[in-house]
Amino acid sequence: MRCTACGVLLAPGDRFCQVCGAAAAMPTAGVPVAPVPAAEAPFQPTPSVRTDPASSRAGWPGWFKAAVVAVTAVALLVGGGWIYVLTRTPEAGAATPGPSSSSEELPTSSSGNDGAVSADRPAVVTSTVLQTVVSTATVTAQPSTPVSAPTTRTTTHTTTTTSKAPDPMGGTRRDLACNSGYFVQLLSELTAADFKAHVAASRKIGQVPADAHWTDTGSGCALFSASASLLYAGTYPNPYDGCAARLSGPADAFIRTTDPTDKSRYISCLCPADVGSLPRLDSMSAQPQWTGEVQRALQSKLGYTVPELERPAAWGVYGPDTAAAVTRFQSENGLATTGQVDEPTWAALQGILC
């Protein structure tokens, strides 16, 4: 049977033309119907309403069916690839937002290829793709929760420290009592003005001990022949207990006793010292305390003349007069006359003085 509109050969049972959509003329039972020539039958298109899709698909050409199957397979492969990326990407590192429980895992083919999706469940694939896209869009649209920045609290404490001006006399007044031990005579002056100036100069170069005291030599024990202001450290029960204060004080400081009957006793910090650890003294050395010890020993104990010591500023300075006195001492005691206080010279002085 042919279409009465376009003349295309119709398959048995087709009620509509697959090309133009015209309804096929059904023959009347028992009455032969002569075919109407195409020229005589005017073309009257009828609305294409398919009431039986199953019967219409049966007459589709083979190439059309193959094309539909191919397009469907390509769509499934592409969709399966995207679904694999969406579902597998979070495992590689970065997390992808989206509820994992709402997405159904796609079935894979029996061949084991991760990207191949079974073609017998296209409805599940489409549903999963749409569900994944909707879930991703929903998560992205949610506003992020603001995170409060950490608050740093700064507390400022203001401490007011009132510094006390140093005593111009070098320390508190404490008169010396007789037979109370040993003390270090740091400095002395006849007038109060000179005494304060001397204290200030010695304090500036760190030669005033923290435990220093002052007294008027006219008060207390009669240890002095004239009245003067005296700065001292002590007292100490043993004479060499004062060596630390003596060796940190002025160069002309020395240790004395508070016994009025033995007030001229000579005490030197050289006696308890290890001569191997004592510094070498010469014109280039800067050891004012030990140089002062040698100068006092040579002039006050051994009777050598050191004229430069008449000037107070010369104490502790290894000048020409000090070097000349050392040379004389070395010569008289069988030492090499180097004019320097070396270890053999220290040992000889210690043997005589102590």
C-alpha positions in Angstrom: 0.0 0.0 0.0 1.2 3.4 -0.9 0.6 6.8 0.8 -2.2 8.6 -0.9 -0.5 11.9 -0.3 3.1 11.4 -1.2 3.1 8.0 -2.8 5.7 6.4 -0.4 5.3 2.6 0.0 3.8 2.0 3.4 4.5 -1.0 5.6 1.7 -3.4 6.4 -0.2 -2.1 9.4 1.0 1.5 9.1 -1.8 3.9 9.7 0.3 7.0 9.1 2.9 7.9 6.5 6.4 7.9 8.0 7.5 10.7 5.6 4.7 13.2 5.3 2.5 12.0 8.2 -0.7 11.6 6.2 -3.2 9.0 7.4 -3.1 5.9 5.4 -6.4 5.0 3.6 -7.8 1.8 5.1 -9.5 -0.5 2.5 -13.2 -1.4 3.0 -13.8 -5.1 3.5 -15.1 -6.8 0.4 -15.0 -3.7 -1.7 -12.0 -3.2 -3.9 -10.7 0.3 -3.8 -8.9 1.7 -6.8 -5.7 3.6 -6.0 -6.1 7.3 -6.5 -3.4 8.7 -8.7 -1.1 11.2 -7.0 -1.9 14.0 -9.4 -5.6 13.7 -8.8 -5.4 13.6 -4.9 -4.8 17.0 -3.5 -2.3 17.2 -0.7 -4.0 17.9 2.6 -1.6 17.5 5.6 -3.2 16.1 8.7 -1.9 17.0 12.2 0.8 14.5 13.2 -0.6 12.9 16.3 1.0 9.5 17.1 -1.4 7.5 19.1 0.7 4.3 18.8 4.4 5.0 19.1 5.2 1.3 19.3 3.7 0.6 15.9 5.3 3.6 14.4 8.9 2.7 15.6 8.5 -0.6 14.0 8.8 1.0 10.6 11.9 3.2 11.2 14.7 2.7 8.7 17.7 0.8 9.9 20.2 3.7 9.5 18.0 5.9 11.7 18.0 3.4 14.5 21.7 2.9 14.3 22.2 6.7 14.5 20.0 6.9 17.6 21.9 4.1 19.3 25.2 5.7 18.5 24.2 9.1 19.8 22.8 7.5 23.0 26.1 5.6 23.5 28.2 8.7 23.1 25.9 10.6 25.5 26.3 7.8 28.1 30.1 7.7 27.7 30.4 11.5 28.1 28.0 11.6 31.0 29.8 8.7 32.7 33.1 10.5 32.3 31.8 13.6 34.0 30.2 11.6 36.8 33.5 9.7 37.3 35.4 13.1 37.6 32.7 14.5 40.0 32.7 11.4 42.2 36.5 10.5 42.1 38.1 14.0 42.2 37.7 14.5 46.0 39.7 11.3 46.6 42.8 12.9 44.9 43.1 15.7 47.5 40.8 18.7 47.4 37.3 18.1 48.8 34.4 18.9 46.5 31.3 20.3 48.3 28.1 18.3 47.9 26.2 15.8 49.8 27.7 12.4 49.1 24.8 10.4 50.4 22.3 11.9 47.9 24.3 10.8 44.8 23.9 7.2 43.6 27.1 5.6 42.5 27.0 4.9 38.8 27.2 1.2 37.7 30.2 0.3 35.6 30.4 -2.2 32.7 31.7 -5.8 33.3 34.8 -5.1 31.3 36.3 -3.2 34.3 36.7 0.2 32.6 36.2 3.0 35.2 34.8 5.5 32.6 32.4 3.1 30.8 28.8 3.2 32.1 26.4 0.4 31.6 24.1 1.2 28.7 21.1 -0.7 30.2 20.4 2.0 32.8 20.3 5.3 31.0 17.6 6.6 33.3 19.8 6.2 36.4 22.7 7.9 34.7 20.5 10.9 33.7 19.1 11.1 37.2 22.5 11.0 38.9 24.0 13.7 36.6 21.1 16.0 37.3 21.2 15.2 41.0 25.0 15.9 41.2 24.6 19.2 39.4 21.8 20.3 41.6 23.6 19.3 44.8 26.7 21.2 43.7 24.8 24.3 42.9 22.9 24.1 46.2 26.1 23.9 48.2 27.8 26.7 46.3 24.8 29.0 46.9 24.9 28.6 50.7 26.6 31.6 52.4 29.8 30.9 54.3 29.8 31.2 58.0 31.9 34.2 59.0 34.9 33.4 61.2 35.6 35.9 63.9 39.2 37.2 63.9 41.2 36.5 67.1 41.1 39.4 69.6 44.4 40.5 71.1 44.1 42.2 74.4 47.0 44.5 75.3 47.5 45.4 78.9 49.9 48.2 79.7 51.3 48.4 83.2 53.0 51.6 84.2 55.6 51.3 86.8 57.0 54.4 88.3 60.5 54.0 89.7 62.0 56.7 91.8 65.8 56.5 91.6 67.6 57.7 94.7 70.5 60.0 94.1 73.8 58.4 95.3 75.1 59.7 98.6 77.8 62.3 97.8 79.8 61.0 100.7 80.0 57.5 99.2 77.8 55.7 101.6 76.3 55.9 105.1 78.3 57.1 108.0 79.7 54.5 110.3 82.5 55.3 112.8 85.2 52.7 113.2 85.5 51.0 116.5 88.8 49.8 117.9 89.8 46.2 117.5 86.8 45.5 115.3 88.7 43.7 112.6 90.2 45.0 109.3 89.0 47.5 106.8 90.0 48.8 103.3 91.0 52.5 103.3 89.6 53.6 99.9 90.3 57.4 100.0 90.5 60.3 102.3 90.5 64.1 102.0 91.0 66.9 104.5 88.0 69.0 103.4 84.4 67.9 102.8 84.4 69.5 99.3 87.5 67.7 98.2 86.2 64.5 99.7 82.9 64.7 97.7 84.7 65.5 94.5 87.1 62.5 95.0 84.2 60.2 95.7 82.3 61.4 92.6 85.4 60.8 90.4 86.0 57.3 91.9 82.4 56.3 91.5 82.4 57.4 87.9 85.0 54.8 87.0 83.5 52.1 89.3 85.9 52.2 92.2 83.4 52.7 95.0 82.2 49.4 96.4 78.5 49.0 97.2 79.2 48.4 100.9 81.3 51.5 101.4 80.9 53.8 104.4 82.4 57.0 105.5 83.6 58.4 108.8 85.4 61.4 110.3 88.8 60.2 111.4 88.6 62.4 114.5 85.7 60.2 115.8 85.8 56.7 117.0 89.1 54.8 117.4 92.3 56.9 117.3 93.8 55.3 114.3 94.7 58.6 112.5 97.0 61.5 113.3 94.8 64.1 111.6 91.1 64.7 111.2 89.8 63.9 107.7 86.9 62.4 105.9 87.5 58.7 105.2 85.8 56.3 102.8 86.3 52.7 103.7 84.9 49.1 103.2 84.6 46.6 105.9 85.2 45.7 108.6 86.4 42.1 108.0 87.4 39.5 110.6 90.5 38.4 108.5 92.9 40.8 106.7 92.7 39.1 103.3 88.9 39.1 103.3 89.2 42.7 102.2 91.2 42.0 99.0 88.2 41.9 96.8 87.2 45.4 97.8 90.8 46.6 97.7 91.4 45.3 94.1 88.2 46.9 92.9 88.9 50.2 94.6 91.3 53.0 93.8 94.9 52.2 92.9 96.3 53.7 96.2 93.8 51.8 98.5 95.2 49.4 101.1 94.1 47.2 104.0 94.5 48.3 107.6 93.8 47.0 111.1 91.6 48.6 113.7 94.1 47.7 116.4 95.6 51.1 117.6 98.7 49.3 118.8 99.4 47.8 115.4 98.2 50.5 113.1 101.4 50.7 111.1 101.1 47.0 110.1 101.6 46.4 106.4 99.1 44.1 104.7 99.3 43.2 101.0 97.0 41.2 98.8 100.1 39.8 97.2 100.5 37.4 100.1 97.6 35.1 99.5 97.9 35.3 95.7 99.2 32.7 93.2 102.1 34.4 91.6 101.6 32.3 88.4 98.2 34.0 87.9 99.4 37.5 88.5 99.6 39.9 85.5 102.9 41.0 84.0 103.4 44.7 84.7 105.2 47.2 82.5 104.6 50.6 80.9 102.1 49.0 78.5 100.0 47.2 81.1 96.7 48.5 82.4 96.5 47.0 85.8 96.2 50.0 88.2 95.4 48.1 91.3 98.3 45.6 91.1 100.6 48.4 90.0 99.6 50.3 93.1 100.4 47.2 95.2 103.9 47.1 93.8 104.4 50.9 94.2 103.3 50.8 97.9 105.5 47.7 98.6 108.6 49.3 97.0 108.2 52.7 98.8 106.4 52.0 102.0 107.8 48.6 103.0 111.1 48.2 101.1 112.3 51.8 101.2 112.8 52.4 97.5 112.2 56.0 96.4 109.5 56.5 93.8 109.3 60.3 93.3 106.3 60.2 91.0 104.1 58.9 93.7 104.1 62.4 95.2 101.5 63.1 92.6 98.2 61.3 93.5 97.4 60.8 89.8 100.6 58.7 89.4 99.3 55.9 91.6 98.5 52.9 89.5 100.6 54.2 86.5 103.7 52.2 85.6 105.9 55.2 85.0 109.7 55.7 84.7 110.2 56.0 88.5 108.3 52.8 89.1 110.3 51.0 86.4 113.6 52.3 87.9 112.6 51.1 91.4 111.7 47.6 90.0 115.1 47.4 88.2 116.9 48.2 91.4 115.0 45.5 93.3 115.7 42.9 90.6 119.4 43.8 90.7 119.7 43.5 94.4 117.9 40.2 94.5 119.8 38.5 91.7 117.0 38.7 89.1 117.2 39.7 85.4 117.0 43.5 85.3 114.1 43.8 82.9 112.4 46.7 84.7 109.2 44.6 84.4 107.3 42.8 87.1 107.3 39.2 85.8 106.7 36.0 87.7 110.2 35.7 89.2 109.9 39.3 90.4 106.4 38.6 91.9 107.8 35.6 93.7 110.7 37.5 95.2 108.4 40.3 96.4 106.1 37.8 97.9 108.9 36.1 99.7 110.1 39.3 101.3 106.8 41.0 102.1 104.9 38.0 103.4 
